[in-house]
Amino acid sequence: MSAIKVTDLIYEVPQKRILNGINLDIAPGEIVSIMGQSGSGKTTMLKLMTGLLKPTSGNIAIAGTNITELNETELDEVRLKIGLVFQYAALLDSLTVYDNIVFAVVRHRKNIGKGELDEMVRDLLEQVQLTGVEERYPSELSGGMQKRVGLARALAMKPEIVFYDEPTSGLDPITSNTIDELIMETRQRHRVTSVVVSHHLPSIFRISDHIAMLHKGEIVIYGTPDEVQSSSNPIVQEFIHPEAKASKQA
């Protein structure tokens, strides 16, 4: 069974089609990146796959369940299998790191004890290389540290799938490499399927098993990093080698 299967997906807003006939099949345990220019439909695709938007038509199956047919209560059950790492971390500023991480766990697992929560937070922070920051607040952390806390929070519910929205956006190269390593280690350690929405090409080509490129709401290529980089499609080449176009125009 596919971890995620998108079939004939269309999403429209008044007078505009954002996504047009998207088909995507992601195997369990894969890291798949979705790339493309601003306005290509990447963020919309992410919102549809996480059930935050309803498609105009088509199907989205998460672990075999077609989420387009579910009501909000049923969607909440599916979302328990999903972790989401936001572009700007989206931590709750009034809560400590500890409370941010346990927030959803306490809400959904009423019988969990303080000792188990303490052990879980220590383990997750160790995994994201942030041991000892439990009592800090988000404002006391750098952007890269906040994103790592966001990953720890996403993993707290033991998801089957983790979605990453621009995980290296705004980070320096060293911190970006750290985030890349964590995405790959998370896949290895937790056997999760990972979907990464990004425009950061070095990260995309480094971490991905497969890459989908969106252009004007359509997937113009879906393949391995090698297949994408060697593609003869001019749209793909212009995106991954913008300096070539710039030099021709100069």
C-alpha positions as CSV (number, residue, x, y, z in Angstrom):
1,M,0.0,0.0,0.0
2,S,1.2,3.5,-0.8
3,A,1.9,5.9,2.1
4,I,0.3,8.7,0.0
5,K,-1.5,8.4,-3.3
6,V,-2.8,11.5,-5.1
7,T,-5.0,10.8,-8.1
8,D,-6.3,13.3,-10.7
9,L,-6.2,16.1,-8.2
10,I,-7.6,19.5,-9.1
11,Y,-7.9,22.6,-7.0
12,E,-9.6,25.7,-8.1
13,V,-10.4,29.1,-6.7
14,P,-12.6,31.6,-8.4
15,Q,-11.3,32.3,-11.9
16,K,-8.1,30.3,-11.4
17,R,-7.0,26.7,-11.4
18,I,-4.1,26.3,-8.8
19,L,-3.5,22.5,-9.3
20,N,-4.4,20.7,-12.5
21,G,-4.5,16.9,-12.7
22,I,-1.9,16.0,-10.1
23,N,-0.9,12.3,-9.7
24,L,1.6,11.2,-7.1
25,D,2.4,7.9,-5.5
26,I,4.7,7.9,-2.5
27,A,5.9,4.6,-1.0
28,P,6.2,4.1,2.8
29,G,9.6,5.3,4.2
30,E,10.4,7.5,1.2
31,I,11.7,11.1,1.3
32,V,9.9,12.9,-1.5
33,S,10.6,16.6,-2.1
34,I,8.2,18.9,-4.0
35,M,9.9,21.9,-5.6
36,G,9.0,24.7,-7.9
37,Q,8.8,28.4,-8.3
38,S,6.8,30.7,-6.0
39,G,3.1,30.4,-7.1
40,S,3.6,26.9,-8.6
41,G,1.2,25.3,-6.1
42,K,3.6,23.8,-3.6
43,T,2.0,25.1,-0.5
44,T,-1.5,24.4,-1.8
45,M,-0.4,20.8,-2.4
46,L,0.8,20.5,1.2
47,K,-2.4,21.9,2.6
48,L,-4.4,19.4,0.5
49,M,-2.4,16.4,1.5
50,T,-2.7,17.3,5.2
51,G,-6.5,17.9,4.9
52,L,-6.3,21.6,5.5
53,L,-8.0,22.2,2.2
54,K,-10.5,20.2,0.2
55,P,-9.8,19.6,-3.5
56,T,-12.2,20.6,-6.2
57,S,-11.9,17.0,-7.5
58,G,-9.7,14.0,-7.3
59,N,-8.6,11.8,-4.4
60,I,-5.9,11.9,-1.8
61,A,-5.3,8.6,0.1
62,I,-3.3,8.6,3.3
63,A,-2.3,5.1,4.3
64,G,-5.2,3.8,2.2
65,T,-7.8,6.2,3.5
66,N,-9.3,8.7,1.0
67,I,-9.3,11.9,3.1
68,T,-11.3,13.8,0.5
69,E,-14.4,11.9,1.7
70,L,-14.0,12.5,5.4
71,N,-15.7,14.9,7.7
72,E,-13.7,17.0,10.2
73,T,-13.9,14.4,13.0
74,E,-12.8,11.6,10.8
75,L,-10.0,13.8,9.4
76,D,-8.7,14.4,13.0
77,E,-8.2,10.7,13.3
78,V,-6.1,10.6,10.2
79,R,-4.2,13.6,11.3
80,L,-2.9,11.7,14.3
81,K,-0.8,9.7,11.8
82,I,0.7,13.0,10.5
83,G,3.4,15.3,11.7
84,L,3.8,18.8,10.3
85,V,7.0,20.9,10.6
86,F,6.1,24.5,9.8
87,Q,8.2,27.0,7.8
88,Y,8.5,29.3,10.8
89,A,8.3,26.6,13.5
90,A,4.9,27.9,14.7
91,L,5.8,27.3,18.4
92,L,3.5,28.7,21.1
93,D,5.5,31.7,22.4
94,S,3.8,31.5,25.9
95,L,4.9,27.9,26.4
96,T,8.3,26.4,27.2
97,V,10.0,24.0,24.9
98,Y,8.8,21.1,27.1
99,D,5.1,22.3,27.0
100,N,5.3,22.9,23.2
101,I,6.5,19.3,22.7
102,V,3.9,17.6,24.9
103,F,1.0,19.9,23.9
104,A,-0.7,17.4,21.5
105,V,0.3,14.3,23.4
106,V,-1.4,15.5,26.6
107,R,-4.5,16.4,24.6
108,H,-4.8,13.0,22.9
109,R,-3.4,10.6,25.5
110,K,-5.2,11.4,28.7
111,N,-3.6,8.6,30.7
112,I,0.1,9.5,30.1
113,G,2.1,10.3,33.3
114,K,4.6,13.0,34.1
115,G,7.5,10.5,34.2
116,E,6.7,9.2,30.7
117,L,6.4,12.7,29.4
118,D,9.7,13.7,30.9
119,E,11.4,10.7,29.3
120,M,9.8,11.4,25.9
121,V,10.9,15.1,25.9
122,R,14.4,14.2,26.9
123,D,14.6,11.5,24.1
124,L,13.2,13.8,21.4
125,L,15.4,16.7,22.3
126,E,18.4,14.4,22.2
127,Q,17.4,13.2,18.8
128,V,17.2,16.8,17.4
129,Q,20.5,17.7,19.2
130,L,18.9,20.2,21.7
131,T,19.5,18.5,25.1
132,G,18.8,20.7,28.1
133,V,16.5,23.3,26.6
134,E,13.3,22.0,28.1
135,E,12.6,25.1,30.2
136,R,13.5,27.7,27.6
137,Y,10.9,29.7,25.7
138,P,10.9,30.0,21.9
139,S,12.1,33.6,22.0
140,E,15.3,32.4,23.6
141,L,16.1,30.1,20.7
142,S,17.6,30.8,17.3
143,G,15.6,30.1,14.1
144,G,17.4,26.8,13.6
145,M,16.8,25.7,17.2
146,Q,13.1,26.6,16.9
147,K,12.8,24.4,13.7
148,R,14.4,21.5,15.6
149,V,11.9,21.9,18.5
150,G,9.2,21.9,15.8
151,L,10.5,18.6,14.5
152,A,10.6,17.2,18.1
153,R,7.0,18.3,18.6
154,A,5.9,16.7,15.3
155,L,7.5,13.4,16.3
156,A,5.9,13.3,19.8
157,M,2.7,11.8,18.4
158,K,4.7,9.0,16.6
159,P,3.4,9.9,13.1
160,E,3.6,7.6,10.1
161,I,4.2,10.6,7.8
162,V,6.0,13.9,8.4
163,F,5.4,16.9,6.2
164,Y,8.1,19.6,6.1
165,D,7.2,23.1,4.9
166,E,10.4,24.9,3.7
167,P,12.5,23.4,6.5
168,T,15.7,25.2,5.6
169,S,14.2,28.6,4.7
170,G,16.1,31.5,6.2
171,L,18.9,29.3,7.7
172,D,22.6,29.6,7.1
173,P,24.4,26.7,5.2
174,I,25.7,25.0,8.4
175,T,22.2,25.0,10.1
176,S,20.6,23.9,6.8
177,N,22.9,20.9,6.7
178,T,22.0,20.0,10.3
179,I,18.3,20.1,9.3
180,D,19.0,17.9,6.3
181,E,20.7,15.4,8.5
182,L,17.9,15.4,11.0
183,I,15.3,14.7,8.2
184,M,17.3,11.7,7.0
185,E,18.0,10.5,10.5
186,T,14.3,10.8,11.4
187,R,13.4,8.6,8.4
188,Q,16.0,6.0,9.5
189,R,15.1,6.0,13.2
190,H,11.3,6.2,13.0
191,R,10.7,4.7,9.5
192,V,8.4,7.6,8.7
193,T,7.5,8.7,5.2
194,S,8.7,12.3,4.6
195,V,7.3,14.9,2.3
196,V,9.4,18.1,2.0
197,V,8.2,21.2,0.3
198,S,11.2,23.3,-0.6
199,H,12.9,25.5,-3.1
200,H,16.4,24.9,-1.6
201,L,18.0,22.8,-4.3
202,P,21.1,21.6,-2.4
203,S,18.9,20.1,0.3
204,I,16.4,18.7,-2.2
205,F,19.1,16.9,-4.2
206,R,20.8,15.7,-1.0
207,I,18.0,14.2,1.0
208,S,15.4,13.0,-1.6
209,D,14.6,9.6,-2.9
210,H,12.3,11.2,-5.5
211,I,11.5,14.7,-6.5
212,A,8.3,16.2,-8.0
213,M,8.6,19.6,-9.7
214,L,5.5,21.7,-10.0
215,H,5.1,24.3,-12.7
216,K,1.9,26.3,-13.2
217,G,0.0,23.8,-11.2
218,E,1.2,20.6,-13.0
219,I,4.0,18.1,-12.2
220,V,6.5,18.5,-15.1
221,I,8.8,15.8,-13.8
222,Y,8.9,13.1,-11.1
223,G,12.0,11.1,-10.6
224,T,15.2,10.5,-8.6
225,P,17.6,13.4,-8.0
226,D,19.8,12.0,-10.9
227,E,16.9,11.8,-13.2
228,V,15.8,15.4,-12.4
229,Q,19.3,16.8,-12.8
230,S,19.8,15.1,-16.2
231,S,16.3,15.9,-17.5
232,S,16.2,17.5,-21.0
233,N,13.0,19.4,-20.0
234,P,13.8,23.1,-20.5
235,I,11.5,24.1,-17.6
236,V,13.4,21.8,-15.2
237,Q,16.8,23.0,-16.4
238,E,15.9,26.6,-16.2
239,F,14.8,26.1,-12.5
240,I,17.8,24.1,-11.4
241,H,20.3,26.2,-13.4
242,P,18.9,29.8,-13.4
243,E,22.4,31.2,-13.8
244,A,22.6,29.6,-17.3
245,K,19.5,31.6,-18.4
246,A,20.9,34.8,-16.8
247,S,24.2,34.4,-18.7
248,K,22.4,34.0,-22.0
249,Q,20.4,37.2,-21.4
250,A,23.5,39.2,-20.4
